[in-house]
C-alpha cells in the first residue's frame, strides 16, 4: 500500500544551516499494516510523514501509494489518497463551523458540490452513531462550533474526519502528544478500533515507547534520518521498553536520551 524507495531530503543545502533530514530511506507497508514510528528529536519522523504527504518535494527517490507513483504529485492531489491527523488539535478542522458541518465536508471529499440540501436527517443519525463511540458527548453537540471543543474532543473529531472516507493510507503525526494521559489513552483506543474495523494501512508517529510497543503490528525506530530498527510479529508482541532500549544501543552505539519517550 505504501512503498518508499531510497528517499532523501536536505534542508537549506549549501548553507551554514544545512540539515540532511532523510538519508536514503526505504520502507514498504503492506495493505492493513499498522506501523508505529519512534525516535528522538531530529530523527526524521515527521520529515518522513511530510515527504509522504507531499508537504515538500524530496531530493531523490520514489514514493508510491497503492501502486501509484505519487513522487511528483502536489500535496493537495495526494490528499485524495491520505487521511491525516496532526499533533496540534487545532489543525485538521474548521473552528468556526459546527461538528456536523466539518463531518459533512470530510464525507464529501473529492465529490462535486451541488446546490442540494447540505445535511439530511439520515446523515445526522450516522454522525451521532459514529461520535457516540468516542464516549465524549459529541453526539449531542452536532451544531456546536468546533472551536469550542476541548483538545481531546477536537482530536477525536479529526480522527473520525480523516477516516470517514476510507483512505489508502492513514498518517498519525503524534496525534495524542498534546493531550492529557487519560484523553490520549481514549483517543488511542479509538484509533485501534477504527484501524482494525476498517483495515486501514497506518503509519503512526509517537513520542512514547510504551505506545509504540502496545499499538500496531510493526515498529520502526529512526535516528539521524535513517531507519535503524524494524521489529514485527511475535518479536514485537513480546517486546519491552528495556529490550527496545537495548536493541537501540546495540544498533546505534549510543544511549537513548529522551526520558519522555522512555517513561511516557
Rosetta blueprint (number, residue, H / E / L):
1 X L
2 X E
3 X E
4 X E
5 X E
6 X E
7 X E
8 X E
9 X E
10 X E
11 X E
12 X L
13 X L
14 X L
15 X L
16 X L
17 X L
18 X L
19 X E
20 X E
21 X E
22 X E
23 X E
24 X E
25 X E
26 X E
27 X E
28 X E
29 X E
30 X L
31 X L
32 X L
33 X L
34 X E
35 X E
36 X E
37 X E
38 X E
39 X E
40 X L
41 X L
42 X L
43 X L
44 X L
45 X H
46 X H
47 X H
48 X H
49 X H
50 X H
51 X H
52 X H
53 X H
54 X L
55 X L
56 X L
57 X L
58 X L
59 X L
60 X E
61 X E
62 X E
63 X E
64 X E
65 X E
66 X L
67 X L
68 X E
69 X E
70 X L
71 X L
72 X L
73 X L
74 X L
75 X H
76 X H
77 X H
78 X H
79 X L
80 X L
81 X L
82 X E
83 X E
84 X E
85 X E
86 X L
87 X L
88 X L
89 X L
90 X L
91 X L
92 X L
93 X L
94 X L
95 X L
96 X L
97 X L
98 X E
99 X H
100 X H
101 X H
102 X H
103 X H
104 X H
105 X H
106 X H
107 X H
108 X L
109 X L
110 X L
111 X L
112 X L
113 X L
114 X L
115 X L
116 X L
117 X L
118 X L
119 X L
120 X L
121 X H
122 X H
123 X H
124 X H
125 X H
126 X H
127 X H
128 X H
129 X H
130 X H
131 X H
132 X H
133 X L
134 X L
135 X L
136 X L
137 X L
138 X H
139 X H
140 X H
141 X L
142 X L
143 X L
144 X L
145 X E
146 X H
147 X H
148 X H
149 X L
150 X L
151 X H
152 X H
153 X H
154 X H
155 X H
156 X H
157 X H
158 X H
159 X H
160 X H
161 X H
162 X H
163 X H
164 X L
165 X L
166 X L
167 X L
168 X L
169 X E
170 X E
171 X E
172 X E
173 X E
174 X L
175 X L
176 X L
177 X L
178 X L
179 X L
180 X L
181 X H
182 X H
183 X H
184 X H
185 X H
186 X H
187 X H
188 X H
189 X H
190 X H
191 X H
192 X H
193 X H
194 X H
195 X H
196 X H
197 X H
198 X H
199 X L
200 X L
201 X L
202 X E
203 X E
204 X E
205 X E
206 X L
207 X L
208 X L
209 X H
210 X H
211 X H
212 X H
213 X H
214 X H
215 X L
216 X L
217 X L
218 X E
219 X E
220 X E
221 X E
222 X E
223 X E
224 X L
225 X L
226 X E
227 X E
228 X E
229 X E
230 X E
231 X E
232 X E
233 X H
234 X H
235 X H
236 X H
237 X H
238 X L
239 X L
240 X L
241 X H
242 X H
243 X H
244 X H
245 X H
246 X H
247 X H
248 X H
249 X H
250 X H
251 X H
252 X H
253 X L
254 X L
255 X L
256 X L
257 X L
258 X L
259 X H
260 X H
261 X H
262 X H
263 X H
264 X L
